[in-house]
Amino acid sequence: MPNTAAPVLPDTPAELLRAVKESRDRAAAEDVEMMRLGVHWADLHLADPEHAEACFTSPKTFAGEGSPSIDEFCVPEFATMLGRTCDSAGRFLTECVEVAYRLPQLWGAVQAGLVAGWRARVIAQTTLDLTLEAATYVDSQVFWCANRLTPSALGRVVDEARVRHMPEAVEKALEKSADKRNVTFDTQQVSFDGTMHLEADLEIPDALALREAVASGAEHLARLGSTDTVDGRRATALGDLARRQLTLGFDDEDSSAVETSKPPAPATPVTQIVIYAHLSADAITGLQDPTGDVAGEALCARVEQAGQRLLSVEQVRAWCGRPDAAVVVKPVIDLRERLETKGYTPTARMREYVIVRDGTCVFPWCGRNARHGDIDHIVPYDHEHPDRGGQTSTDNLAALCRRHHRLKTKGRWRYRMTEPGVFEWTSPLGWAYRRDHTGSRCTGRAWPEPGADSGDPQRGKPDLHPPDQ
């Protein structure tokens, strides 16, 4: 058996610091080596836009002006080997190409060990939208001091490059950024206790008015006997403002004729929460003990508008008791049932089935919401001879985002569903990946690498289907 014991740690602070430095130096060297590999991977996949269709490539300029066109289909192979999303790996490759092709002096300093790789990539992020002339100016100003450069100093250099070499773009950017107001609700990052993140940039009068309204509402809740924390009362007060507005609506032209002495109408539900329940109705209403031993019942639910976040029974039950929230509980879908239809287009029920089963795009490490993507025929549907192609059935349908649907159609990736919700993918270069409810992982080679002693030449080879049109 291999020795899995952890190495002995240093005994003294001096030895420990020396070990920390050595570990940091190894990590920095590995980071630079990964950048070199990334640049070379891009170089191996340079694409000619004039012959893209014939070469089964999709040319794209990853970095800024003056960088080469690269086949975007090369990104998923690189991403899955790293165990990262295509977006994450694509950003890494973009930054590597930007440094290598548009910031050559900085790239030389990185390879010489004078500048950390991650610092070079941070600089590359700021130069992507610069012209080649402006990027060259930044390169000449920062390559020799990149390890000492602060974010604010880097920002000043980039701004100076824009002013010197991109005056028209600066003027347009100033006009475009005049209004920086925004309100953003992060529906994908939802906590288990049922909270959602909100951030906003308001005009000063609006922000101050909102602050006073929230503070007043929190004080009112305290006077009513709320034992919640100050932050909790403030959050509730903000929600009360929204519900009050939705209940009362806006003044119309005839508002002056309405009697102001009339009492406000009773509260009605103004917020709809769509829930996919994985529990019985009795568990929600409280008629059943949540700790009851109902065989096979999972006492939880998922919120449709909050990234399919899992919630507890207690949270769902509390929401159902609120007069201001209309909780819509979707029928429980039996994922053991097989649904099928004639023709190419899945029924609404089948689409809902696939979305609930898969949750996200089923490409390895992709987390895009299945509801915003496509429903793909795993074995392609034959439009000319429907009886010969893949069926439109739930055991031959999967959720794919538009990017990975296109990758499967034109990028020579193939996959199959071995059981409901479990998918095995094969890359063009023969690497196999498994995606299931626990996540994604590489499972090794689908077939031997070229030149290797393969034994049986057919062993492990996947069944390659023609692209789904």
N, C-alpha and C positions, 0 to 999 in steps of 0.2 A: 504494500500500500504506500502511496506517496505521503511524504511528511507534510502534514497540514498545520503543524504547530506554528504559532506566530513567532517572528524573530524576537530575540531578547531586546528590550528597550535600554537605552543608555542610562547609566546610574547617576551621572552628574549633570547639572544644568549646562555646563560647557559642552559636554559630549552630545547632549540633546540638541543644542543649537546647531552644532556641526552636522548632526543627522538631518535636521530640518533643512539646512542649506543644501545638502547633497540631494535630498528628496526633491526640493524645489528646482534644482538645476536639472535633474533627470526629467521632471515634468515639463520644464521649459524646452528642453531638447526634443522631447516627444511631440510637443505642440508644434514646434517648427517643422519637424519631420512630417507631421500630419498635414501641415500647410503645403509642403513640397509635394506630397502625394496627391493632395487636392488639385494643385496646379497641373500636375502631370496627368491626372485623370481628365481634367478639362482639355488639355492638349491632345489627348488620345481621342477626343470626341469633337474635334473641330468639324463644323458642318458648313457645307456650301449651299446657300439658299437656292441657287439655280437648279440643283439636282436633289433637293430634299425629298421629293415624292418618290423618286426612283431608288433612293438610298434608305427609305423608311426612317428618315430623320425629321426632326422638328427644330430647325435652327432658331436660336434665340440669343440676343446679346445680353449676357449676364451682367456685366459691369458697365462702366460708363463709356462715353464716346472714345472710339479708337481701340476698344477691346474686340476680340474676335467673336464670331458667331459660333455657338456651341450647341450641340444636340441636347435639348432639354430632356429627352428620354433617358439620358445617362444619369440623371439625378436620382431616380428611385433605386437603382442598383447600388449606388454609393450610400444612399440614406439607409436602406435596409441592412446593409453590412455594418453600419455604425449603430443600428438600433435607434435611429432618430426619424422624425417626421420628414417628409419631403421639403416642407417649408424650412425647417431648421437646417437640413443639409444643403438646401439651395442657397440659403443665406451664407453659410460657411464657404461654399464654392464661389459665390459671388464676391465675397470679401477677399478670398485668396487670389482670384483672377484680377480684381481691382488693384491689389498690391503689386502683383507680378507684372502686369501689363501697363499700368498707368502711374505707378509710384516706384519706378525701378531703383532709385537710390535707397528708398526705405526697404525694399525687398532685399537689396544687397546687404544692408545693415542687419536685417533679420537673419539671413543665412550665415552671416559672420558671427552671430551670437551677440551682437551689440544692442539689439532691440528685441524685446519679448514679442512673440507672435501675437498674443492677444492685444497688445498695444497697437500693433500695426493694423489689426483688423478693426479696432475702434476708429483709427484714423481713416481707414477705407470707407467706413460707414458714412463719414462726413463728406467724402469727395465723390460719391457715386453720381450725383446729379450735376457735377461741375463739368465744364468743357475741358477738353484735353489740355488746353493752355493753362486754365486755372488750376487743374489738378497738378500739373507740372510745377507750378509756382508753390503750391502747398508742399509738394515733395521736397523741393529745394530748401524750404524753410524749416522742415521738421525732422528730416531723416537723421540729423546729427544729434538731436536732443529729444527724440521721441520718448525715451524712458523717463525723462524728467518733465515732460509736458503735462500741464494740468488741463482738465476739460475746458476751463474758461479760456486759457491761453490758446488751445487748439481752435476754439470757436472764433477767437479774434483773427487767427491766421486765415481760417476759411472765409470769414466775412471780408477780410482784406482782398483775398483772391477773387471773390465775387465782384467787389467794387472795382478792382483793377481790370478784370478781364471779362466780366459779364454785367455791364451796367444796365442793359435793357432788362435782363432777367431780374436784377435787383429791384428795379422800379415796378415790374409786374408783381413780384412777390410781396412788396409793401402794400400794393393795392389789394391783393388777395387776402392778406393776413390782417386787414384792418379790423375785421370782426372776428374775435377769438372766442366769442361766447359759445358755449355748448353744454349739453346735459347728456351724460352717458350712463346707461344702465348695463352692467356686465351680467348678462343672463347665463354665461357659461361658467363663471366662478361663483357657485352657490354653496353655502356651508350646510352641514347636516342639520343644524338647528333651524333652517328655513330662512336665513337672511341672504340678502343680495346686495352687492356693492353698487354704490351710486357716486358719481363725481360730476362736478359742474363748475363752469366758469361763467359768472354772471356780471352784469354791469353793477358798479358799486351800489347805487341806490336799491336795485333789486336784491342784491345780496344782503344788504343791511336790513331791508324790510323782512326778508325771509328769516334772518337770524332772530329778529325781534318776535316774529310770529311763532317760531319754533320755541323760543324761550318762554313766551307767554303760555303756549299750549302745555309745555312741560310743567310750569308752575300750577296751572289749572288742574292737571292730573294729580299733582302732589296734594293739592287742597282736597281733591275728591277721595284721597286716601290711598293712592297708588304707592306701593312699596318697591316699585322698580327703581333701578339706578337712574342717575341723572341722564346718562347717555341713552338708556332705554326709554325714558319718558320723552326725550327729545326726538328719538326716532319715531315713536308712536305719534307724537304731535305732528310730525311732518306728514305721516300717512293720513292723519285726521284732516289736514288741510286739503289733501288730494280728494279724499272721499267727500268732504263737504262741498268742494267745487263740482264734483261729478254729480252730486245729488241735487244741488241747487241750479246747476247749469249757468248760462250766461244771460245777461239782460238783453231783451229784444226791443224792438221799436215801441211796443205797447207796454213796456215795463212801468211807465209812469202812471198808467191807468190801473195798475194792480193795487189792491188794498194792502198796505203795509202792516195792518193790524192782524192779518190772518196768521195763525201759528204755522210754523214750518211743517211741511209734509213729513210723515214718518219716514225714517231711514229705509231705503230700499237697497238691494244689492247693486253695487256699482262696479265691482271688480270681479272678473271671471277668472277662476283658477282651474285649469284643465289638468286632471290627475288620471294617470293610468294606475289602477289599484291592483295590487298583488295580494289582496286580502278580501275577506268576505264583508258584505254590507253590515252584518252584525258587529264585526270588529270595529267598524267606523262609528256606528251609532252607540256603541257601548253596551249592547245587549249581550255581548260575548266577552268573557274574560280574555284580555290580550295574551295572557300566559297559558291559555287553554291549549291542550295538546291535540289540535286539529291536524290530522295527518297531511303532510305535504303542503301546508299553508305557510306562506312567507308573510309575516306581518310587516309589510312595508308598502310604500307607494312611490310613484315617480311623477314629478311635476313637468308637464309638457313645456311650459314657457320658461323653464329654468334649467335648460340643458339636461333634461331627464334626471335631475338630481334625486337621489333616494331620500325619502323622509320617513320619520317614524309614525306609527299609528297615532300616538298622542298628538303630534303636530297636526296631522290630517283631521283628527277629531276636533281639535280646538278651532281650526279654520271652518269646519262645517257648522260650528255653533255661532259664528259671527254673522250679524244681520247685514253687514256691508259687503260681504263676499259671497258670490255665487260659485260654489264648488261643483264643477262638472266632473263626475266620475265616469270615465269611459268603460264600456263593457270589458270584462276580462277576456282576453283572447287566448284560446287554448292552442298553445304552440305545438302541441302534439298532433293537431289535426292537419291533414294535407288538403290544400285548396288548389283547384285547377280550373282553367277556363279555356275555351277555344279561341283561337286568334292570338295576335301578338300582344295586345295591351292588357295588363293585369287589371282586375276589377278593383274598385276602391277598397273593398275588404281585404283583398290580397296585398295591396300596397301597404295598408295599415299593419297587416300581419308582419310583413318583412321589416317595416320600420321599427315596430316594437321589438321584434326578435333581435335585430342587429344593432339598433341604437345609433351606431355611427357607420361611416364608410368602413367596409371590411378589409381594405388594403392594410398591410402591416403598418402599425404605428400611426395610422391616420385617425384623427378624432373628430372629423367634421360630422355634424348632426345629419343623421340619415334622412330626416324630413326635408332637408334642403338639397338633397342630391337626386340621383337617378336610381331606378330599379332596373338592374341588368339581368339578362338571360345568361347564366353561367355557361351552359352549352347553347351556342347561338341558335336563334330561331331562324328557320329557313323560310323566307317569305314566298319563294316560288314553289317549294314543296313542304308545306307545314308538317306533314306526317313524317318527314325524314329528319327534321331539325329538333332542337331542344324544345321541350314543352313549356307552356306558360303555366307553371305550377310553383307552389311555394318551396318545393325542394330543388327548383332550378332557378330561383330568383335570389338576388342579393342586392344590398344597398351599396352603391358606389358614388362618391362625389364626382363631379364632372371631370376633374383632372384625372382621377384614376380610372374612370370609365373610358376616357380617351386613351389613357396609357394601355389599358387592356385591349382596346380595339386596334390601336395602331402601333403600340410600343412593344409588342411581342411578349408581354407578361401573360401567364396563364394561371388559372386557379380552379379549384373544385371544392365542393362542400361535402365533407366526409360524414357529418351529422349536423342536425339543425344548429346553426350559429357557429360551426367550426369550419374554418376554411384553410386550405393548403395552397400556397402560392408558389410558383416557380418562375424565377427571373430568366431573362434571355441568356445569361451566362451560366445558368444551371444551379443556382442556389435556391434552396427550399426554405419557406417560412410558414409558420402556423399562426393563425389568428383565431382566438376564441374569447370567451367572456373574461378570462383572466388577463388578456393582453396579447402581445405579439412576441415571437422569438424565432431565431434562426434554428432550423433543424438539420443543417448540413447540406451536403451536395445531393441534388436530385439525380445526377448521373456523374460518372467520373470526369475529371477535368481532362481536356485534350492532352494526349501524350501519356496519360497515366495508364497503368496496367488495369484494365477494366474487367478482365475475366469475361463474364457474359456481357456482350455489347448492349443488350436490351435491358439489362437489370437496372432498375431504378429510374428508367426514363419515363417522363410523364406523358400523358395522352394529350398531345397538342392539338387543340381545336382551331379551326379557322376563325379569324376575327369576327366578333359580333357586330353587325352593321346596324 
